[in-house]
Amino acid sequence: MVLNYIWIAFFLIAFVVALIRTLLYAFRDTFGLESIMTEADRDVFTTIVKSTFDMGETSVTIAIGLIGAMTLWLGIMKIGEKGGAIDVMSKGIKPLFTRIFPEIPKSHPAHGAMVMNFAANMLGLDNAATPMGLKAMDELQKENPVKDTASNAQIMFLVLNTSGLTLIPVSILALRASNHSANPAEVFIPILLATYFSTMVGLLTVAIWQKINLFDKVILSYLLGMAAIVSGIIWFFSTLSQDQVETYSSVLGNGILFSIIAAFILLAVLRKVNIYESFIEGAVDGFQTSVKIIPYLVAMLVAIGVFRASGTLDYIFLGFKWFFGLFFEDLRWVDTLPVAFMKPLSGSGARAAFVEVAENFGGMDVFRAKIAATLQGSTETTFYVIAVYFGSVGIKKTRYAAGLGLLADLAGIIAAIIISYIFYVH
């Protein structure tokens, strides 16, 4: 229901804002607004309608782009499943999963798919994470007693995805490097801290909501172990030069992923599995899933496009700047809020906002651009994940998933801003 209200609000608010802009332009002489009203205000409805076609096309483009990734990775997953590799991988995390996903049987294939999804997210490999996440959601749906309503397990999985724990933010480091940053890896540790904080808030809030015992010794040991791993990664990368950080990030992320593929194939060979036929079987499922999510992508991305094209976002940011100006002298972080606002809505939109901040304020190495980079890596795209993951299995009633997902996003955003001032202001 929450997603329904949000979707309606995007359209109605966009309509009201556009109508006001059009009327003000029409009566600009009467109100003395000649100097501030432009042709953009006159043509706002044209811009909005154009955005519906553009975002509809973008939605299908994204889905088509997913077809290749989905067919590949679900084919690989099928090899891992038949070769026993998924079972091996899931054993290490199974004690935790049986406690935070109590309604999912211990030997359920969803565990392996979730492990693969989280591993790809942690390595910053978005293209690999989505197919595995969709596979996990499909497996969780098999245990869902009410097929059109999100189960507790699906909500926990989705919120952990939207919090976006990333140990190696490969795409952000690459984007900074390609835009002539003198120190692309400088944002590595701040991003790691921000996304870790976001994930912890997501996990803890869902666990409290679902009455999961957080003081269980197994859960506590895993949480402490995760904290130790994050601390170890921070220590290791802090000992490297900036060039080494970038190299290690890229090599480790992609190297580990391809090693997993090779291990899947090797285990399947040892178990005398017909690898090619297994791959094709999984790939067919991937293709069908990619087509199924198109209506959900169109619905969400068109609504976001309309909201942005109406100019509503610009007015929201002007309001933020005025409001926070009443309390703070340093408002540089406010200039990066377009990234924070777009991140839960659209990954490509947030990326564009990040690059725009860098271009407007002097490049990738200025303070605002560093905050924007940290914000970009702090969380995932909540509404995109909800639309794709729930849409792929026909979930219409999302319950409290959007609310807790956005809460985890907010935690990551606040952490990213605070951490940026600690790390980047000397």
C-alpha positions as CSV (number, residue, x, y, z in Angstrom):
1,M,0.0,0.0,0.0
2,V,2.8,2.4,0.8
3,L,4.2,2.1,-2.7
4,N,0.8,2.7,-4.1
5,Y,0.5,6.0,-2.2
6,I,4.0,7.1,-3.2
7,W,3.3,6.3,-6.8
8,I,0.1,8.4,-6.8
9,A,1.9,11.2,-4.9
10,F,4.6,11.5,-7.6
11,F,2.0,12.1,-10.3
12,L,-0.4,14.4,-8.4
13,I,2.4,16.6,-6.8
14,A,4.0,16.9,-10.3
15,F,0.7,18.0,-11.8
16,V,0.0,20.6,-9.1
17,V,3.6,22.0,-9.4
18,A,3.4,22.1,-13.1
19,L,0.0,23.8,-13.1
20,I,1.2,26.5,-10.7
21,R,4.3,27.1,-12.9
22,T,2.2,27.4,-16.0
23,L,-0.3,29.8,-14.4
24,L,2.5,32.0,-13.0
25,Y,4.0,32.2,-16.4
26,A,0.7,33.1,-18.0
27,F,0.2,35.9,-15.5
28,R,3.8,36.9,-15.1
29,D,3.1,40.5,-16.1
30,T,0.3,40.8,-13.5
31,F,2.5,39.5,-10.7
32,G,5.7,41.2,-11.8
33,L,7.5,37.9,-12.4
34,E,8.9,38.7,-15.8
35,S,12.5,38.4,-14.6
36,I,12.2,34.9,-13.1
37,M,9.7,33.1,-15.2
38,T,11.2,31.4,-18.3
39,E,10.1,29.3,-21.3
40,A,10.9,26.3,-19.2
41,D,7.9,27.3,-16.9
42,R,5.7,27.7,-20.0
43,D,6.6,24.3,-21.4
44,V,6.6,22.3,-18.2
45,F,3.7,20.1,-19.3
46,T,5.5,19.4,-22.5
47,T,8.6,18.4,-20.6
48,I,6.6,16.1,-18.3
49,V,4.9,14.3,-21.2
50,K,8.2,13.9,-23.0
51,S,9.7,12.4,-19.8
52,T,6.9,9.8,-19.7
53,F,8.0,8.5,-23.2
54,D,11.7,8.9,-22.3
55,M,11.5,7.0,-19.1
56,G,9.2,4.3,-20.6
57,E,11.9,3.8,-23.2
58,T,14.6,3.8,-20.5
59,S,12.7,1.2,-18.6
60,V,12.6,-1.2,-21.5
61,T,16.3,-0.5,-22.2
62,I,17.2,-1.4,-18.7
63,A,15.1,-4.6,-18.9
64,I,16.8,-5.5,-22.2
65,G,20.2,-4.9,-20.6
66,L,19.2,-7.2,-17.8
67,I,18.3,-10.0,-20.2
68,G,22.0,-10.7,-20.9
69,A,23.0,-10.5,-17.3
70,M,20.0,-12.6,-16.1
71,T,20.5,-15.3,-18.7
72,L,24.2,-15.5,-17.9
73,W,24.0,-15.5,-14.1
74,L,21.0,-17.7,-13.6
75,G,22.7,-20.1,-16.0
76,I,25.8,-20.0,-13.7
77,M,23.6,-20.3,-10.6
78,K,22.0,-23.5,-12.1
79,I,25.4,-25.0,-12.6
80,G,26.3,-24.2,-9.0
81,E,23.1,-25.6,-7.8
82,K,23.4,-28.9,-9.6
83,G,27.1,-29.2,-8.8
84,G,26.6,-28.6,-5.1
85,A,28.6,-25.4,-4.9
86,I,25.6,-23.4,-3.7
87,D,25.1,-25.8,-0.8
88,V,28.8,-25.5,0.1
89,M,28.7,-21.7,0.0
90,S,25.5,-21.4,2.1
91,K,26.8,-23.6,4.9
92,G,28.9,-20.9,6.4
93,I,26.1,-18.4,6.6
94,K,23.2,-20.8,7.3
95,P,23.3,-20.5,11.1
96,L,22.6,-16.7,10.8
97,F,20.1,-17.1,8.0
98,T,18.0,-19.7,9.9
99,R,17.6,-17.0,12.6
100,I,16.9,-13.9,10.6
101,F,14.8,-15.9,8.1
102,P,13.1,-18.3,10.5
103,E,10.3,-19.3,8.2
104,I,12.7,-20.5,5.5
105,P,13.8,-24.2,5.9
106,K,17.5,-24.8,6.7
107,S,18.2,-26.7,3.4
108,H,16.2,-24.3,1.2
109,P,17.9,-23.1,-2.1
110,A,17.0,-19.5,-1.2
111,H,20.0,-19.5,1.2
112,G,22.5,-20.1,-1.5
113,A,21.0,-17.5,-3.9
114,M,21.0,-14.9,-1.1
115,V,24.6,-15.6,-0.2
116,M,25.6,-15.1,-3.9
117,N,23.5,-11.9,-4.1
118,F,25.1,-10.4,-0.9
119,A,28.6,-11.4,-2.0
120,A,28.1,-9.6,-5.4
121,N,26.8,-6.5,-3.7
122,M,29.7,-6.5,-1.2
123,L,32.1,-6.6,-4.2
124,G,30.3,-3.7,-5.9
125,L,29.3,-5.8,-8.9
126,D,25.8,-4.6,-9.5
127,N,25.3,-6.5,-12.8
128,A,25.9,-9.8,-11.0
129,A,24.0,-8.9,-7.9
130,T,20.6,-8.3,-9.5
131,P,20.1,-11.6,-11.3
132,M,21.1,-13.4,-8.1
133,G,18.8,-11.3,-6.0
134,L,15.9,-12.0,-8.4
135,K,16.7,-15.7,-8.1
136,A,16.6,-15.5,-4.3
137,M,13.3,-13.6,-4.3
138,D,11.8,-16.3,-6.6
139,E,13.0,-19.0,-4.1
140,L,11.6,-17.0,-1.2
141,Q,8.3,-16.7,-3.0
142,K,7.9,-20.5,-3.0
143,E,7.6,-20.4,0.8
144,N,5.3,-17.3,0.8
145,P,1.8,-18.4,1.9
146,V,0.1,-15.2,0.5
147,K,1.5,-14.8,-3.0
148,D,0.5,-11.1,-3.6
149,T,1.8,-9.9,-0.2
150,A,5.5,-9.7,0.8
151,S,6.5,-12.2,3.5
152,N,8.7,-11.4,6.5
153,A,11.7,-13.2,4.8
154,Q,11.2,-11.2,1.6
155,I,11.1,-7.9,3.4
156,M,14.2,-8.8,5.4
157,F,16.0,-9.7,2.2
158,L,14.9,-6.6,0.4
159,V,15.8,-4.2,3.2
160,L,19.3,-5.7,3.4
161,N,19.6,-5.2,-0.3
162,T,18.5,-1.6,-0.2
163,S,21.0,-0.8,2.5
164,G,23.6,-2.0,0.0
165,L,26.6,-3.1,2.1
166,T,29.6,-2.6,-0.3
167,L,33.0,-3.6,0.8
168,I,34.7,-2.7,-2.5
169,P,32.9,0.2,-4.4
170,V,34.4,-0.6,-7.8
171,S,32.0,1.5,-9.9
172,I,32.5,4.7,-7.9
173,L,36.3,4.4,-7.9
174,A,36.2,3.9,-11.6
175,L,33.9,6.8,-12.2
176,R,36.1,9.1,-10.1
177,A,39.2,7.9,-12.0
178,S,37.6,8.4,-15.4
179,N,36.7,12.0,-14.4
180,H,40.3,12.9,-13.7
181,S,40.4,12.6,-9.9
182,A,43.9,12.9,-8.6
183,N,43.0,10.5,-5.8
184,P,40.1,8.2,-6.9
185,A,40.4,5.8,-3.9
186,E,40.2,8.6,-1.2
187,V,36.5,7.9,-0.8
188,F,36.9,4.1,-0.2
189,I,36.9,4.0,3.7
190,P,34.1,6.7,4.1
191,I,31.9,4.7,1.7
192,L,32.6,1.5,3.6
193,L,31.7,3.0,6.9
194,A,28.5,4.7,5.6
195,T,27.2,1.6,3.9
196,Y,28.1,-0.6,6.9
197,F,26.1,1.8,9.2
198,S,23.1,1.7,6.7
199,T,23.1,-2.1,6.6
200,M,23.2,-2.4,10.4
201,V,20.3,0.0,10.8
202,G,18.4,-2.0,8.1
203,L,19.1,-5.3,9.8
204,L,18.3,-4.2,13.3
205,T,15.1,-2.3,12.5
206,V,13.6,-5.2,10.5
207,A,14.7,-7.7,13.2
208,I,13.0,-5.5,15.9
209,W,9.8,-5.2,13.7
210,Q,9.7,-8.9,13.1
211,K,10.5,-9.7,16.8
212,I,13.7,-11.6,16.0
213,N,15.9,-12.1,19.1
214,L,19.0,-9.9,18.4
215,F,20.7,-11.2,21.6
216,D,20.9,-14.7,20.2
217,K,24.5,-15.7,20.6
218,V,24.7,-16.8,16.9
219,I,23.4,-13.4,15.7
220,L,25.7,-11.5,18.0
221,S,28.7,-13.5,16.9
222,Y,28.0,-12.9,13.2
223,L,27.5,-9.1,13.8
224,L,30.7,-8.9,15.8
225,G,32.5,-11.0,13.1
226,M,31.2,-8.6,10.4
227,A,32.4,-5.6,12.4
228,A,35.8,-7.3,12.7
229,I,36.0,-8.0,8.9
230,V,35.1,-4.4,8.1
231,S,37.7,-3.1,10.5
232,G,40.3,-5.4,9.0
233,I,39.5,-4.2,5.5
234,I,39.8,-0.6,6.6
235,W,43.1,-1.3,8.3
236,F,44.5,-3.2,5.2
237,F,43.5,-0.6,2.7
238,S,44.8,2.2,5.0
239,T,48.3,0.7,4.6
240,L,48.2,1.0,0.8
241,S,48.9,3.8,-1.5
242,Q,46.0,5.4,-3.4
243,D,47.0,3.7,-6.6
244,Q,47.2,0.3,-4.8
245,V,43.7,0.8,-3.3
246,E,42.2,1.3,-6.7
247,T,44.1,-1.7,-8.1
248,Y,43.3,-4.0,-5.3
249,S,39.6,-3.0,-5.3
250,S,39.2,-3.8,-9.0
251,V,41.3,-7.0,-9.0
252,L,39.8,-8.4,-5.8
253,G,36.2,-7.8,-6.8
254,N,36.4,-9.2,-10.3
255,G,38.9,-11.9,-9.4
256,I,36.8,-13.3,-6.6
257,L,33.7,-13.3,-8.8
258,F,35.4,-15.2,-11.7
259,S,37.0,-17.6,-9.2
260,I,33.4,-18.4,-8.0
261,I,32.3,-19.1,-11.6
262,A,35.4,-21.4,-12.1
263,A,34.7,-23.2,-8.8
264,F,31.1,-23.8,-9.8
265,I,32.1,-25.4,-13.1
266,L,34.9,-27.5,-11.5
267,L,32.5,-28.9,-8.9
268,A,29.9,-29.7,-11.5
269,V,32.6,-31.5,-13.6
270,L,33.6,-33.6,-10.6
271,R,29.9,-34.5,-10.0
272,K,29.5,-35.4,-13.7
273,V,26.8,-32.8,-14.3
274,N,25.9,-31.9,-17.9
275,I,27.1,-28.3,-17.5
276,Y,25.9,-26.9,-20.8
277,E,22.4,-28.2,-20.4
278,S,22.3,-26.9,-16.8
279,F,23.4,-23.5,-18.0
280,I,20.7,-23.4,-20.7
281,E,18.0,-24.4,-18.2
282,G,19.0,-21.6,-15.8
283,A,19.4,-19.1,-18.7
284,V,15.8,-19.7,-19.9
285,D,14.5,-18.8,-16.4
286,G,16.6,-15.7,-16.5
287,F,15.1,-14.6,-19.8
288,Q,11.6,-15.1,-18.6
289,T,12.2,-13.1,-15.4
290,S,13.7,-10.2,-17.4
291,V,10.6,-9.9,-19.5
292,K,8.3,-10.2,-16.5
293,I,9.7,-7.1,-14.7
294,I,9.2,-4.6,-17.6
295,P,5.7,-3.4,-16.4
296,Y,7.0,-2.7,-12.9
297,L,10.1,-0.9,-14.2
298,V,7.9,1.3,-16.5
299,A,5.5,2.1,-13.6
300,M,8.2,3.2,-11.2
301,L,10.6,5.0,-13.5
302,V,7.9,6.9,-15.3
303,A,6.6,8.2,-12.0
304,I,10.1,9.3,-10.9
305,G,10.6,10.9,-14.3
306,V,7.4,12.9,-14.1
307,F,8.2,14.0,-10.5
308,R,11.6,15.3,-11.6
309,A,10.5,16.9,-14.9
310,S,7.9,19.0,-13.1
311,G,10.6,20.8,-11.2
312,T,9.4,19.6,-7.9
313,L,12.9,18.3,-6.9
314,D,14.5,21.7,-7.6
315,Y,12.0,23.4,-5.3
316,I,12.5,20.8,-2.6
317,F,16.3,21.4,-2.6
318,L,15.8,25.2,-2.5
319,G,13.5,24.7,0.5
320,F,16.2,22.5,2.2
321,K,18.8,25.1,1.6
322,W,16.7,27.8,3.1
323,F,15.7,25.7,6.1
324,F,19.2,24.4,7.0
325,G,20.5,27.9,6.5
326,L,18.7,28.8,9.6
327,F,20.8,26.5,11.7
328,F,24.1,25.9,9.9
329,E,26.8,28.2,8.5
330,D,28.4,25.5,6.3
331,L,25.9,24.5,3.7
332,R,28.2,22.8,1.3
333,W,26.6,19.4,2.1
334,V,23.2,20.7,1.0
335,D,24.5,21.1,-2.5
336,T,25.0,17.3,-2.6
337,L,21.4,16.4,-1.5
338,P,20.3,15.8,-5.1
339,V,22.4,12.7,-5.0
340,A,20.9,11.6,-1.6
341,F,17.4,12.2,-2.9
342,M,17.9,10.4,-6.2
343,K,19.7,7.4,-4.8
344,P,16.6,5.7,-3.4
345,L,14.7,6.5,-6.7
346,S,17.1,5.8,-9.5
347,G,20.7,4.6,-9.7
348,S,21.4,6.3,-13.0
349,G,19.7,9.4,-11.7
350,A,21.9,9.5,-8.6
351,R,25.0,8.8,-10.8
352,A,24.1,11.7,-13.0
353,A,23.5,14.0,-10.0
354,F,26.9,12.9,-8.6
355,V,28.7,13.8,-11.8
356,E,26.8,17.1,-12.0
357,V,27.9,18.1,-8.5
358,A,31.5,17.5,-9.5
359,E,31.2,19.5,-12.7
360,N,29.4,22.4,-11.1
361,F,31.8,22.8,-8.1
362,G,35.2,22.2,-9.6
363,G,35.9,18.5,-10.2
364,M,36.0,15.2,-8.4
365,D,38.5,16.3,-5.8
366,V,36.5,19.2,-4.3
367,F,34.8,18.7,-0.9
368,R,31.2,18.6,-2.3
369,A,32.2,16.0,-4.9
370,K,33.7,13.8,-2.2
371,I,30.5,14.0,-0.2
372,A,28.5,13.2,-3.3
373,A,30.7,10.1,-3.9
374,T,30.2,8.9,-0.4
375,L,26.4,9.4,-0.7
376,Q,26.4,7.6,-4.0
377,G,28.0,4.5,-2.3
378,S,26.2,4.7,1.0
379,T,22.9,3.0,0.0
380,E,21.1,1.2,-2.8
381,T,18.1,2.3,-5.0
382,T,15.2,1.4,-2.8
383,F,12.3,2.0,-5.2
384,Y,14.1,0.3,-8.1
385,V,14.9,-2.7,-6.0
386,I,11.2,-2.9,-4.7
387,A,9.9,-2.6,-8.3
388,V,12.2,-5.2,-9.8
389,Y,12.5,-7.7,-7.0
390,F,8.8,-7.7,-5.9
391,G,7.6,-7.2,-9.4
392,S,9.4,-10.3,-10.6
393,V,7.3,-12.5,-8.3
394,G,4.0,-10.6,-8.5
395,I,4.1,-9.0,-5.1
396,K,1.6,-6.1,-4.9
397,K,1.3,-5.5,-1.2
398,T,4.8,-4.5,0.1
399,R,3.7,-3.9,3.7
400,Y,6.4,-2.0,5.6
401,A,9.3,-2.8,3.2
402,A,9.5,0.6,1.6
403,G,9.4,2.4,5.0
404,L,12.2,0.4,6.6
405,G,14.1,0.4,3.3
406,L,14.0,4.2,3.3
407,L,14.9,4.3,7.0
408,A,18.1,2.4,6.2
409,D,18.8,4.8,3.3
410,L,18.3,7.8,5.6
411,A,20.7,6.3,8.1
412,G,23.3,5.8,5.3
413,I,22.8,9.3,4.0
414,I,23.2,10.9,7.5
415,A,26.3,8.7,8.2
416,A,27.8,9.6,4.8
417,I,27.5,13.4,5.5
418,I,28.9,13.1,9.0
419,I,31.7,10.8,8.0
420,S,32.6,13.1,5.0
421,Y,33.2,16.0,7.4
422,I,35.4,13.8,9.6
423,F,37.5,12.5,6.7
424,Y,37.6,15.3,4.2
425,V,37.8,18.5,6.3
426,H,41.3,19.1,7.6
